[in-house]
Amino acid sequence: MKFPSLNIQILLGAFFGVAIGLYFHALGPEHQVTQSGLYAASLAGTLFIDLLKMILIPLVFCSITVGIANLRQH
C-alpha cells in the first residue's frame, strides 16, 4: 500500500487540526466535549515533551562519547 506524499500528509494534518479547532470553538469553552478534548490534547502534548526531555540527556551523552572516541582514532 502506497502512502500519500509527505506534503499531502502535512496538508491533511493541518486541515484536520483546523477542522477540530473550529468544531471545539463552535461548541464553546464550557461544553463537556471541548473540555475533554482540551484535556486529551494537553495530556498528549505534555507526554510528548516529557519523552523528549527523557531522551535528551542520553542522546547528548552518546553524541559526546562517540565524538571523543572518533577523535582518538585519528
C-alpha positions in Angstrom: 0.0 0.0 0.0 1.5 3.4 -1.0 1.1 6.2 1.4 0.5 9.8 0.3 3.5 12.0 -0.1 4.7 14.0 2.9 3.3 17.2 1.5 -0.2 15.7 1.3 0.1 14.3 4.8 1.1 17.7 6.2 -1.8 19.4 4.4 -4.2 16.8 5.7 -2.9 17.1 9.2 -3.3 20.9 9.1 -6.8 20.6 7.6 -8.0 18.2 10.3 -6.3 20.3 13.0 -8.2 23.4 11.8 -11.4 21.5 11.5 -11.2 20.1 15.0 -10.3 23.6 16.3 -13.3 25.1 14.6 -15.5 22.4 16.0 -14.4 23.0 19.6 -14.7 26.7 19.1 -18.3 26.3 17.8 -19.2 24.2 20.9 -17.9 26.8 23.3 -15.4 26.6 26.2 -17.9 25.2 28.7 -19.0 22.2 26.7 -18.0 18.8 28.0 -16.6 17.7 24.6 -14.4 20.8 24.5 -13.1 20.3 28.0 -12.4 16.6 27.3 -10.7 17.3 24.0 -8.5 20.0 25.6 -7.6 17.7 28.4 -6.6 14.9 26.0 -4.6 17.3 23.8 -2.9 18.7 26.9 -2.1 15.2 28.1 -0.7 14.2 24.8 1.4 17.3 24.5 2.8 17.0 28.0 3.6 13.4 27.4 5.4 14.2 24.1 7.5 17.0 25.8 8.4 14.7 28.7 9.5 11.9 26.4 11.7 14.4 24.5 13.2 15.5 27.8 13.9 11.9 28.8 15.8 11.1 25.6 17.8 14.4 25.5 20.5 13.6 28.1 21.3 10.1 26.8 21.4 11.4 23.3 23.8 14.2 24.2 26.0 11.8 26.3 26.2 9.3 23.4 27.0 12.0 20.9 29.8 13.4 23.0 31.2 9.9 23.8 31.2 8.9 20.1 32.8 12.2 19.1 35.6 11.7 21.6 36.1 8.1 20.5 36.4 9.3 16.9 38.9 11.9 17.8 41.2 9.3 19.4 41.2 7.1 16.3 42.7 9.8 14.2 
